[in-house]
Amino acid sequence: MDHYQVEKDIQHLEQIINHIAANDPLPLSYWRNRVRTVAAEAIVPAQRGRVNRLIEALETLEARSKALRAQGTDGAPGALQEPEGS
């Protein structure tokens, strides 16, 4: 992968990861694999820093998704958990 393709891939991932949610049609593992692929090709320190921020954002999303599953919600916007005893 050349430098320009890596740059385009990083830009794309930055846009996508800022807009995905825990209930996205593609699982977070798909995006983690995409970031890992780009990370392996990132050769410039600035690219590595951006990829590291993508990894941190995914970790945050994964933690949020895990917390929502533990609460019994699916992470959909506006999804409310039914009060117990209803």
C-alpha positions in Angstrom: 0.0 0.0 0.0 1.4 3.4 -0.9 1.6 6.5 1.2 -1.4 8.1 -0.5 -3.6 5.1 -0.1 -2.8 4.8 3.6 -3.7 8.5 3.9 -7.0 8.0 2.2 -7.8 5.0 4.3 -7.0 6.8 7.5 -9.2 9.8 6.4 -12.0 7.4 5.6 -11.8 5.6 8.9 -11.7 8.9 10.8 -14.9 9.9 9.2 -16.7 6.6 9.7 -15.6 5.9 13.3 -16.9 9.2 14.4 -20.3 8.3 13.1 -20.8 4.6 13.9 -22.7 3.4 16.9 -22.8 0.3 18.9 -25.8 -0.9 16.8 -24.1 -0.3 13.5 -24.8 -2.9 10.8 -21.1 -3.8 10.6 -19.7 -5.1 13.9 -17.0 -3.1 15.7 -14.7 -6.1 15.1 -14.9 -5.3 11.3 -13.7 -1.7 12.0 -11.0 -2.9 14.4 -9.6 -5.2 11.6 -9.7 -2.3 9.1 -7.8 -0.1 11.5 -5.2 -2.9 12.2 -4.7 -3.3 8.4 -4.0 0.4 8.0 -1.9 0.5 11.2 0.4 -2.1 9.7 1.0 0.2 6.7 1.2 3.5 8.5 4.9 4.5 8.1 4.9 8.2 9.0 4.7 9.2 12.7 1.7 11.5 12.1 -0.1 8.5 10.5 0.7 6.3 13.5 -0.6 8.9 15.9 -3.9 9.2 13.9 -4.2 5.4 13.8 -3.7 5.3 17.6 -6.5 7.8 18.1 -8.7 5.6 15.9 -7.8 2.6 18.1 -8.7 4.6 21.2 -12.0 5.7 19.7 -12.9 2.1 18.9 -12.0 1.0 22.4 -14.3 3.6 23.7 -17.1 2.4 21.4 -16.5 -1.2 22.4 -16.6 -0.3 26.1 -19.8 1.6 25.6 -21.3 -1.3 23.6 -20.4 -3.7 26.4 -21.9 -1.4 29.0 -25.2 -1.1 27.0 -25.4 -4.9 26.6 -24.9 -5.3 30.4 -27.8 -2.8 30.9 -29.9 -4.8 28.5 -30.2 -2.0 25.8 -29.1 -2.3 22.2 -27.5 1.2 21.9 -30.1 2.4 19.5 -30.7 6.2 19.8 -33.7 6.8 21.9 -33.9 3.2 23.1 -35.2 3.2 26.6 -35.1 0.3 29.0 -38.5 -0.7 30.3 -38.8 0.0 34.0 -39.0 -3.1 36.1 -42.5 -4.1 37.1 -44.2 -2.5 34.1 
